Amino acid sequence: MAPTLDLTRGALHGNIGDVDLESYFTILGHKGDYVYRHTHEYLELVYYRGGYGRSTIRNRRYQLHRGSFTITPSGTYHDQENLTDLSSFCMLLSGSRLEGYIGGWTDSSGTVGRMVTRLDAELAGKKRGYELICTGILHEIAGFIERLTEEYRAHSHLSKRDLVDSAMTIIRQEEGLLNIADLARWLNVSKDYLRHLFLEFAGRSPQKVIISTRLRKAAALLEDQHFTVTEIAEQCGFGDVYYFSSQFKKKLSMTPTEFRKRCAAGCDELRRAVEQLG
C-alpha cells in the first residue's frame, strides 16, 4: 500500500561545525500506511511526535510511538508500518557521528523532543540568524543522542524496563481505551511476555494499569456533573455499567454515584485518592 503523506520539507547547510541538515520534512502518515524498504544517501534521524507504528532497520524491528526516535545510517535498508496515524519530523544529516547508534531509541526525558521542536520552529520562522541557531541545535541534538545512547548501552539491562515504560506511556496517552492485545501488538511482543514484564518491573498486570487509568478518567468526568454514570462507563471503555461500578467501588470504596455526591461537597481528598490509584 502506497503511503498517503502530508509533507513540509527543506534543507539547511550551516556555516560552522560539522553537522549539516541535508533535508528535513514533517510527515503526517495515516493508519495502514506502509513505507517499503528503502535507503537514503545520508543518515536519517526520525523523531516521532504521535501515534504508533513499527520500523525494521537492518532486519531488526523497533516500536514507534510518541517520544521515540530512529537512527538509520546512509545506505541502510529500512521500512515503516503505521499502526495508527503517525506523525514525525525527519532529518537527513551529514557529519553527525551518529552512524554507530543505529536502531530505535526512547527519549524518556523529552529532551530530544524539545530540541526538535526548537529546530522546527527556527526552520519555519527563518528569522535573522536562524541558520547559526539551527546549526547549534543540530549539534545539541547529535551530542545529546550520543550521550543518551551510550548511557542506554551502559545499562542494557534497562531495555525491558524501557519497554514497560513505553507501555505505560501508551496506556496514559490512550486514557486506558485499549486492551492488552492492542498494547502487545503495538510493542511487537506477546501478551504473555508483556504480562511477565509488567509483573517484574511494575508489580502489577497491564490490565490493572489499564483499569486504573480508565477509572481516573471516569472520576474526572463524574466531577463535572455533565454525563450520566452509564455514559461515563461507555466513554471510559467499560461496556457494562455494573462492572464499571463494581471496579470503581473496589478501588475507591464508594460507588460512582456516591463519589459524585461527595464531589459536590468538596473534592480535594477524593482527588488525592484518585491520583493514588494503582
C-alpha positions in Angstrom: 0.0 0.0 0.0 1.5 3.3 -1.0 1.7 5.8 1.9 -0.6 8.9 2.0 1.6 11.6 3.4 1.4 15.4 4.1 4.9 16.8 3.9 6.7 20.0 4.6 10.4 19.9 3.6 13.6 21.9 3.2 17.4 21.8 3.7 20.0 23.7 5.7 23.8 23.9 5.5 25.4 25.6 8.4 28.5 27.8 8.2 30.2 26.3 11.3 30.8 22.9 12.7 30.4 19.5 11.0 26.7 18.7 11.2 24.7 19.6 8.1 21.0 19.2 7.7 20.8 18.0 4.1 17.0 17.7 4.1 14.1 17.8 6.6 10.4 17.2 6.4 7.4 16.8 8.6 5.4 13.6 7.9 1.8 13.1 8.8 1.2 9.5 7.9 -2.1 7.6 8.2 -3.1 4.3 9.8 -2.3 1.4 7.5 0.4 3.2 5.5 3.4 1.2 4.7 6.7 2.7 3.5 8.6 -0.1 1.7 12.2 -0.9 2.3 14.5 1.8 1.0 17.8 3.6 1.7 19.0 7.2 1.9 22.2 8.9 0.8 22.5 10.5 4.2 21.9 9.3 7.8 18.2 9.6 8.7 17.1 10.7 12.1 13.3 10.5 12.7 11.6 11.8 15.8 8.1 10.5 16.4 5.6 13.0 17.8 2.4 11.0 17.9 0.8 7.7 17.1 2.1 4.1 16.9 4.0 2.1 14.4 7.0 -0.1 13.8 10.1 0.0 11.7 12.5 -2.7 10.6 16.1 -1.4 10.3 18.8 -3.8 9.1 16.4 -6.7 9.8 15.6 -5.7 13.4 12.2 -4.4 14.3 11.6 -1.4 16.6 8.4 0.1 18.1 7.5 3.6 17.2 5.5 5.9 19.5 5.5 9.5 20.7 8.9 10.2 22.2 10.8 7.6 20.3 13.3 8.2 17.5 15.2 6.1 15.0 18.7 6.4 13.5 19.3 4.8 10.1 22.8 5.2 8.6 23.2 6.0 4.9 22.7 3.0 2.6 20.8 1.0 5.3 17.6 -0.6 4.3 14.6 0.2 6.5 10.8 0.3 6.3 7.9 1.7 8.3 4.4 0.4 9.1 1.8 2.7 10.7 -0.4 1.0 13.2 -2.3 4.3 13.8 -2.0 7.8 12.3 1.7 8.6 12.9 3.4 12.0 12.9 7.1 12.6 12.8 9.9 15.0 12.0 12.5 13.5 9.7 16.1 14.8 9.2 18.8 13.7 6.8 22.1 14.5 8.3 25.8 14.5 7.3 28.7 14.8 9.8 26.5 13.9 12.8 28.8 11.0 14.0 25.6 9.0 14.8 26.3 6.1 12.4 27.2 3.8 15.3 23.9 4.3 17.0 21.6 2.5 14.5 18.2 1.5 15.7 15.2 2.7 17.7 15.5 4.6 21.0 13.3 6.2 23.6 13.6 9.9 24.6 12.3 9.3 28.2 13.2 12.8 29.4 11.7 14.5 26.3 15.0 16.5 25.9 15.5 15.4 22.2 11.8 16.3 21.5 12.2 19.8 22.9 15.3 20.3 20.8 13.5 19.1 17.7 10.6 21.4 18.4 13.0 24.4 18.7 14.7 23.3 15.5 11.4 23.0 13.7 10.3 26.5 14.9 13.5 28.1 13.7 13.3 26.5 10.3 9.7 27.5 9.9 10.3 31.1 11.1 13.6 31.8 9.2 14.3 34.9 11.2 17.6 36.6 11.0 20.4 34.4 12.3 18.3 31.2 12.2 21.0 29.3 10.2 23.5 29.7 13.1 20.9 28.9 15.7 19.8 25.8 13.8 23.4 24.6 13.4 23.8 24.9 17.2 20.6 23.0 17.8 21.8 20.3 15.4 25.0 19.9 17.4 23.0 19.8 20.6 20.7 17.0 19.2 23.6 14.9 17.9 25.6 15.4 21.1 22.7 14.6 23.4 21.7 11.5 21.4 25.3 10.3 21.5 25.3 10.7 25.3 21.9 9.2 25.7 22.5 6.1 23.6 25.8 5.4 25.3 24.0 5.5 28.7 21.5 3.0 27.4 24.2 0.7 26.3 26.0 1.0 29.6 22.7 0.0 31.3 21.4 -2.5 28.7 19.5 -4.4 31.4 17.1 -1.4 31.4 15.8 -2.3 28.0 13.0 -4.4 29.5 12.1 -1.6 31.9 12.1 0.8 28.9 9.5 -1.4 27.2 7.3 -1.3 30.3 7.8 2.5 30.5 6.8 2.7 26.8 3.7 0.6 27.5 2.8 2.9 30.5 3.1 5.9 28.3 0.8 4.4 25.6 -1.8 3.5 28.2 -1.7 7.0 29.6 -1.9 8.7 26.2 -4.8 6.5 25.2 -6.5 7.1 28.6 -6.8 3.3 29.0 -9.0 2.9 25.9 -7.2 -0.2 24.7 -6.7 -3.8 25.7 -3.6 -6.0 26.3 -3.8 -7.4 22.8 -3.5 -3.8 21.3 -0.7 -3.0 23.6 1.3 -6.1 22.8 0.8 -5.6 19.1 2.0 -2.0 19.1 5.1 -3.0 21.1 5.7 -6.1 19.0 5.7 -8.6 21.9 3.5 -11.4 23.0 0.7 -10.8 25.6 2.3 -13.3 28.0 5.7 -11.7 27.8 4.2 -8.2 28.3 2.4 -9.5 31.4 5.6 -11.0 32.7 7.5 -7.7 32.3 4.8 -5.7 34.0 4.8 -8.0 37.0 8.6 -7.9 37.1 9.0 -4.1 36.7 5.7 -2.6 37.7 4.5 -5.1 40.3 1.1 -5.4 38.7 -0.5 -6.6 35.5 -1.1 -4.4 32.4 -4.8 -5.0 32.8 -4.8 -3.5 36.3 -2.9 -0.4 35.0 -5.5 -0.1 32.2 -8.4 -0.3 34.6 -6.9 2.2 37.0 -6.3 4.6 34.1 -9.9 4.3 32.9 -11.1 4.9 36.5 -9.0 8.1 36.8 -10.7 9.4 33.6 -14.1 8.3 34.9 -13.5 10.2 38.2 -12.8 13.4 36.3 -15.9 13.0 34.3 -18.0 12.3 37.4 -16.7 15.5 38.9 -18.1 17.8 36.2 -21.7 16.5 36.7 -22.3 16.6 32.9 -22.7 12.9 32.0 -24.7 10.1 33.5 -22.9 7.2 35.1 -23.9 5.0 32.2 -22.5 7.5 29.6 -19.2 7.7 31.6 -18.9 4.0 31.8 -19.1 3.8 28.0 -16.7 6.7 27.4 -14.1 5.1 29.7 -14.2 1.7 28.0 -16.5 -0.2 30.3 -19.1 -2.0 28.3 -21.2 -2.8 31.3 -22.2 -0.1 33.8 -22.4 -2.7 36.6 -18.9 -3.9 36.0 -17.8 -0.2 36.0 -19.5 0.5 39.3 -18.0 -2.7 40.9 -14.5 -1.8 39.8 -14.9 1.8 40.9 -16.1 0.7 44.4 -13.4 -1.8 44.6 -10.7 0.8 44.0 -12.2 3.8 45.8 -14.5 2.2 48.4 -17.6 4.0 47.0 -19.9 3.8 44.0 -19.7 6.3 41.2 -22.9 7.9 42.4 -21.5 8.3 45.9 -18.3 9.8 44.5 -20.3 12.3 42.6 -22.3 13.4 45.6 -19.2 13.8 47.7 -17.5 15.8 45.0 -20.3 18.3 45.2 -19.2 19.0 48.8 -15.5 19.2 48.0 -13.1 17.1 46.0 -9.6 17.7 47.3 -9.4 14.5 49.4 -11.1 12.5 46.7 -8.7 13.8 44.0 -5.8 12.6 46.1 -7.4 9.1 46.4 -7.9 9.0 42.6 -4.3 10.1 42.0 -3.1 7.2 44.2 -5.0 4.6 42.2 -2.6 1.7 41.5 
